[in-house]
Amino acid sequence: MNGSAPSCGVAIRPATPEDAAAVAAVYVRSWRAAYAQLLPTEVLASLDGADWARRFRDRRDPARSTLLAFTPGRVVGVVMAGPDRQDPQFAEIYAIYVLPELQGQGVGAALLDAAIAQLDAVSVRLWCAEANNRSRRFYERRGFVLDGATGSYEISGHRLRTVRYTCVR
């Protein structure tokens, strides 16, 4: 997997603590694009790359993996996966983000496939903002189906409803 190149023209490799700033930059830019219609502008403007980088560096769990998609000199996507937080018989995709200008070009699919290939569980789950239709279509095209579970996520006092998807490998 180290440095493998999927058909979309990016390479994928495991992230290291030294990648924290690059991971944070992808998170912040992707969140601002994906949630532009779902969260107030001031909430998205307040996203702090340094805080996200610190959280990435501090969240070292050997059971979880973080993979990066990159082009020469630039990280363009990130996926985090590992055991399901609610039921260890499942695996979970915790996060997947691709820079807005590269979405729809196969980077997310390559990251998702690479993460799933590393997981031991037969079934993989993920949570998605209910109103994030673009991401939901992406997951559905990749074989994920709604499993009926719902929840919510809070950021800066704003609550987003979430839905859970499951994919059997």
C-alpha positions in Angstrom: 0.0 0.0 0.0 2.9 2.4 0.7 2.9 4.8 -2.2 0.4 2.8 -4.3 -1.1 4.7 -7.2 -4.7 4.2 -8.1 -6.1 4.9 -11.5 -7.1 8.5 -10.6 -3.5 9.6 -10.7 -2.9 10.0 -6.9 -0.7 7.9 -4.7 -2.0 6.5 -1.4 0.1 6.0 1.7 -0.3 5.8 5.5 -0.2 9.1 7.3 2.4 10.0 9.9 2.4 12.6 12.7 4.4 14.8 10.4 1.4 15.0 8.1 -0.8 16.6 10.7 -0.8 20.1 9.1 -1.6 18.7 5.7 -4.4 16.5 7.1 -5.9 19.5 8.9 -5.7 21.6 5.7 -7.7 19.0 3.8 -10.2 18.7 6.6 -10.8 22.4 6.9 -11.1 23.1 3.2 -13.4 20.0 2.7 -15.6 20.9 5.6 -16.0 24.4 4.4 -17.1 23.2 1.0 -19.3 20.2 2.1 -21.1 22.0 4.9 -21.5 25.5 3.2 -25.2 25.0 2.9 -25.6 23.1 6.2 -23.8 25.3 8.8 -23.6 29.1 9.3 -20.7 30.9 7.6 -19.2 31.9 11.0 -19.0 28.3 12.1 -17.2 27.3 9.0 -14.9 30.4 9.2 -14.0 29.5 12.8 -12.6 26.0 11.9 -9.0 26.1 13.1 -6.4 24.1 11.2 -4.0 24.2 14.1 -6.6 22.6 16.3 -7.4 19.9 13.8 -3.7 19.2 13.4 -3.2 18.9 17.1 -6.2 16.5 17.4 -4.7 14.4 14.6 -1.3 14.2 16.3 -2.9 13.4 19.7 -5.3 10.7 18.4 -2.7 7.9 18.0 -4.6 4.6 18.2 -2.9 1.5 16.6 -6.3 0.0 15.8 -7.1 3.0 13.6 -5.5 3.8 10.3 -5.2 7.1 8.4 -4.4 7.0 4.7 -3.5 10.0 2.5 -4.0 10.5 -1.2 -1.4 12.8 -2.6 0.1 14.2 -5.7 3.7 15.3 -5.9 4.2 17.7 -3.0 0.5 17.9 -1.9 -1.9 15.9 0.2 -5.3 16.0 -1.6 -7.4 13.6 0.5 -7.6 11.6 3.8 -9.5 8.7 5.1 -9.6 7.4 8.7 -10.9 3.9 9.5 -10.8 1.2 12.2 -13.1 -0.7 14.5 -16.7 0.5 14.8 -17.1 2.7 17.8 -20.4 1.0 18.8 -19.9 -2.6 17.9 -16.5 -4.2 17.4 -17.9 -6.9 15.0 -18.1 -4.1 12.4 -15.4 -1.7 11.0 -16.0 2.0 10.5 -14.9 4.7 8.2 -14.6 7.6 10.7 -13.9 10.3 8.1 -13.1 10.8 4.4 -12.3 14.1 2.9 -11.0 15.2 -0.5 -10.0 18.7 -1.5 -13.1 20.3 -3.2 -11.3 20.9 -6.6 -10.5 17.1 -6.9 -13.9 15.7 -5.8 -15.6 13.6 -8.5 -12.3 12.5 -10.0 -11.9 9.2 -8.2 -9.7 10.3 -5.3 -12.4 9.5 -2.7 -13.2 6.2 -4.3 -9.5 5.2 -4.2 -9.2 6.3 -0.6 -12.3 4.4 0.5 -11.3 1.3 -1.3 -7.8 1.4 0.2 -9.2 1.9 3.7 -11.8 -0.9 3.3 -9.1 -3.3 2.0 -7.2 -2.9 5.3 -10.2 -3.6 7.6 -10.8 -7.0 9.1 -14.5 -6.9 9.5 -17.0 -8.2 6.9 -19.3 -5.2 7.3 -18.2 -1.5 7.3 -20.2 1.3 8.7 -20.0 5.1 8.3 -22.0 8.1 9.4 -23.0 11.0 7.1 -24.8 14.2 7.6 -28.4 13.6 6.6 -28.5 16.7 4.4 -25.1 16.1 2.7 -26.6 14.7 -0.4 -23.4 14.7 -2.5 -21.6 12.5 0.1 -24.6 10.3 0.4 -24.7 9.7 -3.3 -21.0 8.9 -3.3 -21.4 6.3 -0.5 -24.4 4.7 -2.3 -22.5 4.4 -5.5 -19.7 2.6 -3.6 -22.2 0.0 -2.3 -23.2 1.4 1.1 -26.9 1.3 2.1 -28.8 3.0 4.8 -29.2 0.7 7.8 -31.9 2.7 9.6 -29.7 4.1 12.4 -29.8 7.9 12.9 -28.0 10.2 15.2 -26.6 13.8 15.4 -23.4 15.6 15.5 -22.8 19.0 17.2 -20.3 21.6 16.1 -20.2 25.1 17.7 -23.7 24.7 19.1 -25.2 23.6 15.8 -26.6 20.1 15.5 -26.5 18.1 12.3 -28.7 15.1 11.9 -26.8 12.0 10.7 -27.6 8.7 9.1 -25.6 5.5 9.1 -24.6 3.5 6.1 -23.4 -0.1 6.0 -21.5 -2.0 3.3 -20.9 -5.8 3.3 -17.7 -6.6 1.6 
